[in-house]
Amino acid sequence: MAVFFNTYANLDKVDLKNYKPKLEELSVSDKWLIKTTDELIKRSIEHMNDYNLRDVTQDFEKFVDDVSNFYIRINRRRFWKSENSLDKKVAYYSLFYALRSVTSIMGPMIPFMTEYIYQTVIRKYDESHPESLFLNSYPTPSEYKIDEKILTETDNVREVITSALKLRNESNVKVRQPLQTLYLLDKVNLDAYEDIIKNELNIKNIEYLKDFSSLKEEYLTINFKTAGSILKGDVNMVKDLLSNITEFKEYVFLVKNNQEINIPGYDQKLVPEIFNLEAKEMANISIMENDNLKVALDLNITEELKKEGILREIIRNCQVFRKDVGFNVEDRILIHFTTDNDYINNIINEFKDIIESELLANIQDNQGISKEIIEDDFKLQVKLEKKL
């Protein structure tokens, strides 16, 4: 938390002295962070009064994990933006409030580390604070009136994200590969969080359905209990013939309407009683269903989605490369790409502006350090140097 905040606040020369945004200026994730921090403060006061340092420490560990792996992750682009907008300053305030509070809470347990953070981060960006952490008052909850339901709603959002990421993983589809649609049941109202979900899952749309029946296709299997006495020795033959059928729509319709059917390879009519009606996910659809949540992903990768996925891989590799070389976050660079793959060259040319913006770069030849990037879909030689 402290390292991330200090890195970007130092670049932006943030001054948070006497600054407090209005409630309506806070994003939904800012409200969640402030409310979560307030709840941490309340619990820590109770635990301290009971001399229960163990629970204070456990709450602290969970809080830092939540802030680092949720709030910072979903808001990182707000800090990355080059312009110092109101939205960016509000994000700094929210993270600063959380960092300042947790530093004070943990002061009695880890005094040297918290004093260091207090001197190098807290007082650096708000010099109105006392000279030492231990001359400060114990934190109290903020004056913001934030509905507690935001905590439950955010838990639901995180569960949706976790479940959808699991579907991606099970289908071997990287998060950097954009997908078109996430499906949720319409009883789950997460409108205020849609941008967070889309960004975290790298999807274009969220669609709400009454149920997931439209994402499944029905088919027939043999009901061995009833089929044995009717088909006799033909049971396994009919079972095998059913397994060869790829389109069940007509047969399902007839069985649902209690009518006999004919299947290819069997010359007798078959009564509906010998079949089970089953359902499975449609092609390119992956579904996760449990008692609390149902989510589904459209895994079909169009040509446009494929190109965008490759673009993200190129940018990610170049970001890692510039970091490994030792460039600072704010350094502007020159970058040059070489490949004999026309498809990759076309992607670089088509998305030139995005690449330059994401990497703080100008695409042009240079005499810098070279590296070969090898991915499943492409091989690319990259050369970069710091722009003077």
Beta strands, then each sheet from edge to edge (+ up, - down):
strand 1: 179-185
strand 2: 203-209
strand 3: 216-222
strand 4: 275-281
strand 5: 285-289
strand 6: 294-298
strand 7: 333-338
strand 8: 361-363
strand 9: 369-374
strand 10: 379-386
sheet 1: 2+ 1+ 6- 5+
sheet 2: 3+ 4-
sheet 3: 8+ 7+ 10- 9+
end
